[in-house]
Every structure is written in structure tokens, then in C-alpha cells.
């Protein structure tokens, strides 16, 4: 269970990294999109795991 939440936190970290002083370019946009996908899937998976218990 804790692995799902770690993935969610890492996804949020990736979303916030472009705003930590990195130059703006296509790479930052891809990092945000990747972070959103990781966070949504991780939190969705964690909530589904709790429903099964």
C-alpha cells in the first residue's frame, strides 16, 4: 500500500520540479504531463486497493 502513496508523492514532485528554477522548454511541459499521469494513476490505484479491503 505504501508504494502507491510513494508513487503519488513522486508524481507530485515531478509536477513541481519545473517551477524550481529549471529553464522553461518542452522538457518542462513533458515533466508536468508525466507527473500528472503518474500521480493520477498512483492515487487511483491506492484508492482502489483500499476499497478491496
C-alpha positions as CSV (number, residue, x, y, z in Angstrom):
1,X,0.0,0.0,0.0
2,X,2.8,2.5,0.9
3,X,4.3,2.0,-2.6
4,X,1.2,3.6,-4.2
5,X,1.5,6.7,-2.0
6,X,5.2,7.0,-2.7
7,X,4.5,6.9,-6.4
8,X,1.9,9.6,-5.9
9,X,4.3,11.8,-4.0
10,X,6.9,11.3,-6.6
11,X,4.5,12.2,-9.3
12,X,3.6,15.5,-7.5
13,X,7.3,16.2,-7.1
14,X,7.8,15.8,-10.9
15,X,4.9,18.3,-11.4
16,X,6.6,20.9,-9.1
17,X,10.2,20.4,-10.4
18,X,9.8,22.8,-13.4
19,X,9.0,25.6,-11.0
20,X,12.2,25.1,-9.1
21,X,14.3,27.2,-11.3
22,X,14.7,25.0,-14.3
23,X,14.5,26.7,-17.7
24,X,11.2,26.7,-19.5
25,X,11.1,24.5,-22.6
26,X,9.4,21.4,-23.9
27,X,11.1,19.2,-21.4
28,X,9.3,21.0,-18.5
29,X,6.0,20.5,-20.2
30,X,6.7,16.8,-20.6
31,X,7.7,16.6,-16.9
32,X,4.4,18.1,-15.8
33,X,2.3,15.8,-18.1
34,X,4.3,12.8,-16.9
35,X,3.9,13.8,-13.3
36,X,0.1,14.3,-13.6
37,X,-0.2,10.8,-15.2
38,X,1.9,9.2,-12.5
39,X,0.1,10.9,-9.7
40,X,-3.4,10.2,-11.0
41,X,-2.7,6.5,-11.6
42,X,-0.9,6.0,-8.3
43,X,-3.7,7.7,-6.2
44,X,-6.4,5.9,-8.2
45,X,-4.6,2.5,-7.6
46,X,-4.2,3.3,-3.9
47,X,-7.9,4.2,-3.6
48,X,-9.0,1.0,-5.4
49,X,-6.7,-1.1,-3.2
50,X,-8.5,0.3,-0.1
51,X,-11.9,-0.5,-1.5
52,X,-11.0,-4.2,-1.9
53,X,-10.1,-4.5,1.8
